[in-house]
Amino acid sequence: MNSEIVFLFMYDTGSIFEIEQLNGLLKNQEDFSKFEFKKPGPEEIATFNVPIIFNLKDEILLIDNTRYLFKVQVSIYKFGGFSIRIRHMFSGTYEQLLKLTFDKRINNFVNNIVVKAKKKIVIALRKITKVKENDLSERYRFYYIDGDKQLLLQNHMNLIAGLLIDEEDISTLEKEYVELVLKKNITYDNTSIFFVGWESAIIIDKDYIYEHELLMAEIANLELLETRIQHKRLVDKLKDANNQIEKLEKDKISFLSIGGLRKLNESLGRSYDTSKTILNNVEDTAYGYGEWYLSRVYALFYDVFKLNNIESMLEKDMESIDNERKFVNDMIEARHENFLEYIVILLIAIEIIIELFYFMKL
């Protein structure tokens, strides 16, 4: 049995790139056009956003005199996300595939590779733009298995389900639960089937062609990551806005705080616009593939990752931001009116003083 396991680590930079900036950013740039896509796609719809992919240095791990070769890649997307791929191809049993997934020595080795690779990527990206590192990230696995899908489903349902839900002890899984997990799949022809789970995705196919499905996994994970990060940012922004408003409300001379309120209003507006852009990108992804195979694959990830729920959460955050902006605008208008009143009072006072001065001279 020929297989490949791909450990995926997704990060967000908080920036947007131009293709010209990314081309040649690192050595050994991959030519993605060489990966054939056999399933039909509409010529009139532009190809979806293909990242710039670089091949980093291969890594080798020795365990009990067995040599494990890991291919290291990074794929960087224009919308600011990047994925580190740690890929291992092997020929062996299904039990070995399970062992590779959960072996602590392999996972520790992979984590160390990712730390080095991420550092290298961030250094390179900082030469072209500002990078905002975030504590949030996404981890995922992608499997290719060359086998007969009917035999695999008959004899190894628990193994497939275990990989999808990150369960090492597959013997404990109930049949009903396994069947439920395996429902999230798409079958294109008699030889292939693609499963999507929260922890991983598995493609069973006789043809060694699955780079586009791998991209779908990356894009969906990065969209999940971006929406999670933006949700956290909006929550923090609302807390910060409330704190600023409390401080500005304590100003004894209210019109002096107008400048601070305007800056706050602009900051809230930028947060709102950024959130809108992220939501639009998700919608564009959903509609960008047309009614074809890749749109069905993406829809599986969208469903499993419950992107609709986090989108709704982000929309509620945006509504709160918009309400806060309206409140700040009301404060600006009120303080502007107060300022005008002060000006009018001052002018009247000046006029009275001038008139008194005039009468005193008489």
Secondary structure, DSSP 8 states (H G I E B T S, - for coil): -EEEEEEEEEEE-S----HHHHTTSSSSB--GGGS---S---TTS------EEEE---EEEEETTEEEEEEEEEEE-TTSEEEEEEEEEEE--HHHHHHHHH-HHHHHHHHHHHHHHHHHHHHHHTTTS-----S--EEEEEEEE-S-HHHHHHH-HHHHHHHHHT-S-GGG--HHHHHHHTTSEE--STT-EEEE-SSEEEEE-SS---HHHHHHHHHHHHHHHHHHHHHHHHHHHHHHHHHHHHHHHT-SSGGGGHHHHHHHHHHHHHHHHHHHHHHHHHHHHHHHT-SSHHHHHHHHHHHHTTHHHHHHHHHHHHHHHHHHHHHHHHHHHHHHHHHHHHHHHHHHHHHHHHHHHHHHH-
